[in-house]
Amino acid sequence: MKTIGILTSGGDAPGMNPAIRAIVRAGIFNGFRIMGIRQGYSGLIDGDIYEMNLSSVADIIHRGGTMLRSARSDEFKTESGFKKALNVLDVFGIDSLIVLGGDGTLRGAKDLYNAGVPTIGIPCTIDNDCGYSDYTIGFFTAVETVVDAISKIRDTSTSHGRANVIEVMGRRCGDIALYAGLAGGAESIIIPEVEFDIDEVCKRAIQGKNRGKLHHIIVLAEGVGNAYEVAKDIQDKTSIDTRVTVLGYIQRGGNPTSYDRILASKMGNRAIELLLEGKSGRALGVKCNEIIDLEINEALDIEKKFNLDMYNTSKILSI
C-alpha cells in the first residue's frame, strides 16, 4: 500500500475542501493510504500529520476554506527547513505528495519533486494567476462574491447619487477585477496589466452623470494603487461624491460554486489517476474545459497571458 500526503498552503481558496475530499475518496478507492498534513509546509516540517479515512472528508464539499488549514512557511524556504520536510516525509513513510495552492505553493512542490519526492500540484488560488491553466480552483467563487457585492453597492450608490471605488484582490493579476467588473457592469476597471488614465475614468463618470446615471462603479485591483487616493482624485476632478469599499478577505470565503466543486473533484481524482499511472512531477490545470497535466517545471515557467479582448469588451459595453 502506497502512502499519499495532502497539504494546502498559502492563501485559502473556495474549492480546496472538495479537492481534498476527491483525493481522499479516490485514493482510498484505489487502495492508497492517505495522510493529511495540517497547516501546509509549516505543518510538514513540524510533523503535524494524521491518517485520513472516508469519514474525515464527510460534509465538506460545500464548505469554503480548507479543513487541513493553511499557513505560509519561511522556514521551508531555508536549507535546514527543507531538509526537515524531507526527513518528516521519510519518517511517516509518505511515498507521494499532492499539494494544493497557488504559484508559491506549487513552486514548493516543484522543489520537492526536484529533490526526489513524487509530487502532483493542483492550482487552488482565487487570483487565477497560474499561466499554464485557464482557470484555478476558487477563482469563479471569488468572482461571484465580488459581483454580488457590486450589485449591493450599486443599489446604495444609486440611492445617494454616488460613485464607488471597489477594491478587490489581485496584486499582479487583475482577473478578479476584470471578470467581476464585466459581469457586474462596472463603468471602469483598473487593473495592473493596463496603465490607467484617471482623466478617462473621470470623463466616463461625468458623461454618465450628464445623461442621468445616478451611480458609477469603479473596480480596482489592489495591485494598482491606493483606492482612497483614486477616490479622492475622482471626487476632486468631477465633484461627484465618491466612496470606497475594500472587499478584502470576504473574497476568500464562502461556499464554492458548482463550477469550483466540479473542477476540484475532477482534479483531485485525476491526481490519483496520475499516481496510479506512475507519473509525478505534474501540475494539473484546465484548458478549453479539459483537465490537463504538464511537467511541473515547464508549467511554472509559463507566463500568465492577459485577456485583452475581454478588457476591450468591458470598455465598449460600459460607455
matplotlib code that plots the C-alpha trace (Angstrom):
import matplotlib.pyplot as plt

x = [0.0, 1.4, 1.0, 0.0, 0.3, -2.0, -1.3, -2.8, -0.6, -0.6, -3.9, -7.0, -9.4, -13.0, -12.8, -9.9, -12.2, -13.9, -10.4, -9.3, -12.5, -11.9, -8.2, -9.1, -12.0, -10.4, -7.2, -8.9, -11.0, -7.7, -6.0, -3.8, -3.2, -3.9, -2.2, -3.4, -0.8, -2.1, -1.0, 0.9, 4.7, 4.9, 2.9, 5.0, 8.2, 6.5, 5.1, 1.5, 0.2, -2.6, -4.2, -7.5, -10.4, -13.7, -15.3, -12.6, -14.0, -17.7, -19.8, -17.0, -17.8, -19.8, -17.5, -15.1, -11.6, -9.5, -10.1, -6.4, -5.8, -3.1, 0.0, 2.9, 6.3, 9.6, 11.4, 10.5, 12.4, 15.6, 18.0, 17.6, 13.8, 13.6, 15.8, 13.4, 10.5, 12.2, 13.0, 9.4, 8.1, 10.6, 9.6, 5.9, 6.5, 4.9, 5.7, 4.0, 2.6, -0.3, -0.1, -2.9, -2.3, -1.2, 2.0, 4.3, 2.8, 3.3, 6.9, 7.4, 6.1, 8.5, 11.4, 10.3, 10.0, 13.4, 14.7, 13.3, 9.8, 7.0, 4.5, 1.3, 0.3, -3.3, -3.8, -6.1, -6.0, -8.6, -6.1, -6.2, -2.5, -1.2, -0.2, -0.4, -4.1, -7.2, -8.7, -7.7, -9.9, -11.6, -11.4, -15.0, -16.3, -14.4, -15.7, -19.3, -18.7, -17.4, -20.3, -22.8, -21.0, -21.1, -24.9, -25.4, -23.1, -24.8, -28.2, -26.9, -24.8, -27.9, -29.9, -27.3, -26.1, -22.5, -19.5, -17.9, -14.4, -14.5, -11.1, -10.7, -7.8, -5.1, -1.7, -0.1, -3.1, -6.3, -8.5, -10.9, -11.4, -11.8, -14.2, -16.3, -16.2, -17.5, -20.2, -21.2, -21.5, -18.8, -18.2, -14.4, -12.0, -8.5, -6.0, -2.2, -1.9, -3.1, -2.0, -5.0, -5.7, -7.6, -8.9, -10.6, -12.2, -13.5, -14.7, -16.8, -18.3, -19.2, -20.7, -22.8, -24.0, -24.9, -27.2, -28.9, -27.0, -27.2, -24.2, -20.7, -18.8, -15.1, -13.5, -9.9, -7.4, -5.4, -2.0, -2.7, -2.7, -4.4, -8.2, -8.7, -6.3, -8.1, -11.5, -10.2, -8.9, -12.2, -14.1, -11.8, -12.0, -15.7, -17.4, -19.2, -19.3, -17.0, -16.8, -14.5, -15.4, -12.5, -13.8, -10.7, -10.8, -14.6, -13.4, -11.6, -14.6, -18.0, -19.3, -17.6, -19.7, -20.8, -18.1, -15.4, -16.7, -16.8, -13.3, -11.8, -13.4, -12.1, -8.6, -8.5, -9.5, -7.0, -4.2, -4.8, -5.0, -1.6, 0.0, -1.6, -0.1, 3.3, 3.5, 4.6, 6.1, 3.0, 0.9, -2.8, -4.8, -7.7, -7.6, -10.7, -12.7, -10.5, -8.3, -4.6, -1.3, 2.1, 5.6, 5.7, 8.9, 7.6, 4.2, 5.5, 7.7, 4.6, 3.7, 0.2, -1.4, -3.8, -7.2, -7.0, -10.1, -12.2, -10.8, -11.7, -15.2, -15.7, -14.7, -17.1, -20.0, -19.5, -19.9]
y = [0.0, 3.4, 6.4, 9.7, 13.0, 16.0, 19.6, 23.0, 26.0, 29.8, 31.7, 29.5, 29.2, 28.0, 24.6, 23.3, 21.1, 19.5, 18.7, 17.2, 15.1, 13.9, 13.0, 11.1, 9.1, 8.4, 7.4, 5.0, 3.6, 2.7, 1.2, 4.1, 5.2, 8.9, 11.2, 14.7, 17.4, 20.3, 23.9, 23.5, 23.3, 24.5, 21.5, 19.2, 20.5, 20.1, 16.6, 17.7, 14.7, 12.2, 9.4, 10.3, 8.0, 8.3, 10.0, 12.5, 14.3, 13.9, 17.0, 19.3, 19.5, 22.7, 24.4, 27.2, 27.4, 24.3, 21.6, 21.0, 24.6, 26.7, 28.7, 30.4, 29.0, 31.0, 28.1, 25.8, 28.1, 27.6, 24.7, 23.4, 23.7, 21.9, 19.1, 18.8, 18.4, 15.7, 13.9, 14.1, 12.6, 9.7, 9.2, 9.0, 6.7, 9.2, 8.0, 10.8, 14.3, 16.1, 19.9, 22.4, 26.1, 29.0, 29.8, 29.9, 26.6, 24.9, 26.1, 24.4, 21.2, 21.6, 21.9, 18.7, 16.9, 18.0, 16.7, 13.2, 13.4, 12.3, 15.3, 16.4, 20.1, 21.3, 25.0, 26.5, 30.3, 33.0, 35.1, 32.9, 33.7, 30.3, 30.9, 27.3, 27.0, 28.8, 28.8, 27.9, 26.4, 29.2, 31.9, 31.8, 31.7, 34.8, 36.5, 35.6, 37.1, 40.4, 40.5, 40.1, 43.0, 45.2, 44.7, 45.7, 48.7, 49.9, 49.9, 52.3, 54.3, 54.9, 56.0, 58.7, 59.6, 58.5, 56.9, 54.0, 52.6, 48.8, 47.4, 43.7, 41.3, 40.9, 42.4, 41.2, 39.7, 41.7, 38.8, 39.1, 42.8, 42.1, 39.2, 40.7, 44.2, 42.8, 40.6, 43.3, 46.1, 48.3, 51.6, 51.4, 48.6, 49.4, 46.5, 46.1, 44.8, 48.0, 51.5, 53.6, 57.2, 58.9, 61.5, 58.9, 57.4, 60.9, 61.6, 58.4, 59.4, 62.9, 61.6, 59.1, 61.8, 64.2, 61.6, 60.9, 58.0, 58.0, 55.7, 55.0, 51.8, 51.6, 48.2, 48.5, 45.6, 46.1, 45.9, 49.2, 51.8, 53.2, 53.1, 56.1, 58.2, 57.2, 58.1, 61.5, 62.2, 61.3, 63.4, 66.4, 66.3, 65.6, 66.9, 63.6, 62.2, 59.1, 56.4, 53.4, 49.8, 47.4, 43.8, 42.2, 38.6, 38.3, 37.2, 34.2, 32.8, 31.4, 28.2, 27.2, 27.5, 24.4, 25.0, 25.1, 22.0, 20.1, 21.3, 20.4, 17.0, 16.2, 17.5, 15.5, 12.3, 13.0, 13.4, 9.9, 8.6, 10.1, 8.4, 5.1, 5.5, 6.0, 9.7, 12.5, 16.0, 17.1, 20.3, 19.9, 22.6, 23.2, 24.2, 24.6, 22.9, 19.8, 18.7, 18.8, 18.0, 19.4, 18.7, 21.0, 22.8, 23.6, 24.6, 27.2, 28.8, 29.7, 33.4, 34.4, 35.9, 38.8, 38.6, 41.9, 41.1, 40.8, 44.1, 45.9, 44.4, 45.8, 49.2, 49.1, 47.9, 50.5, 53.6]
z = [0.0, -1.0, 1.2, -0.1, 1.8, 1.1, 2.1, 1.4, 1.5, 1.0, 0.8, 1.1, -1.8, -2.1, -3.6, -1.6, 0.5, -2.5, -3.9, -0.6, -0.5, -4.0, -3.3, -0.1, -1.5, -4.9, -3.1, -0.7, -3.5, -5.3, -2.3, -1.1, 2.4, 2.8, 5.3, 5.9, 6.6, 8.6, 8.1, 4.8, 4.6, 8.2, 9.4, 7.2, 8.9, 12.4, 11.6, 12.1, 10.2, 10.7, 8.7, 6.9, 6.1, 4.3, 7.3, 7.5, 4.4, 5.1, 4.8, 3.4, -0.3, 0.2, 2.7, 1.9, 3.3, 3.9, 6.6, 6.6, 7.4, 5.8, 6.6, 5.0, 5.9, 5.6, 7.2, 4.3, 2.0, 4.0, 3.5, 7.0, 6.9, 3.5, 4.9, 7.9, 5.5, 3.6, 6.8, 8.0, 4.7, 5.3, 8.9, 8.1, 5.1, 2.7, -0.8, -2.8, -2.1, -3.5, -3.0, -3.3, -3.6, -5.8, -7.6, -4.5, -3.2, -6.5, -6.6, -3.2, -4.8, -7.7, -5.3, -3.5, -6.9, -8.0, -4.7, -5.5, -3.9, -6.3, -6.3, -8.0, -7.9, -8.0, -8.6, -5.9, -5.8, -6.2, -8.1, -11.2, -11.8, -12.9, -16.5, -17.7, -16.7, -18.0, -14.5, -11.0, -8.3, -6.2, -8.9, -10.0, -6.5, -5.7, -8.8, -7.8, -4.4, -6.0, -8.4, -5.6, -3.7, -6.8, -7.1, -3.5, -3.7, -6.9, -5.1, -2.3, -4.7, -6.9, -3.9, -3.0, -6.5, -5.7, -7.3, -5.6, -5.9, -5.1, -4.3, -5.0, -4.6, -7.3, -6.8, -10.0, -11.8, -12.5, -13.4, -10.4, -11.2, -15.0, -14.8, -11.9, -13.5, -16.8, -15.1, -12.7, -15.3, -13.8, -15.6, -15.1, -14.4, -13.2, -13.3, -13.1, -16.7, -18.3, -17.5, -16.5, -17.1, -14.2, -16.5, -18.7, -15.6, -14.6, -18.1, -18.0, -14.7, -15.9, -19.1, -17.2, -14.7, -17.6, -19.1, -15.8, -14.4, -10.6, -9.9, -11.1, -10.2, -10.5, -9.8, -8.7, -8.4, -5.2, -7.0, -9.0, -6.3, -3.2, -3.6, -1.3, -3.4, -6.6, -5.0, -3.9, -7.4, -8.9, -6.4, -6.8, -10.6, -11.0, -7.8, -7.6, -4.1, -4.2, -1.6, -1.2, -0.4, 0.2, 0.0, 1.5, 2.8, 2.1, -1.4, 0.0, 1.9, 1.1, -0.3, -3.5, -6.7, -8.5, -11.1, -8.5, -6.8, -10.1, -11.1, -7.8, -7.8, -11.3, -10.5, -7.2, -8.9, -11.8, -9.3, -8.0, -11.6, -12.4, -9.4, -10.4, -13.8, -12.1, -13.1, -10.8, -11.0, -12.8, -12.4, -13.1, -14.9, -17.3, -21.0, -23.1, -20.3, -20.3, -17.4, -18.4, -16.7, -17.5, -16.2, -13.2, -14.1, -17.5, -16.2, -13.8, -16.4, -18.5, -18.0, -17.4, -20.6, -20.1, -21.8, -23.7, -25.8, -22.6, -21.3, -24.5, -24.5, -21.0, -22.1, -25.1, -23.0, -20.2, -22.3]

ax = plt.figure().add_subplot(projection="3d")
ax.plot(x, y, z, "-o")
ax.set_aspect("equal")
plt.show()
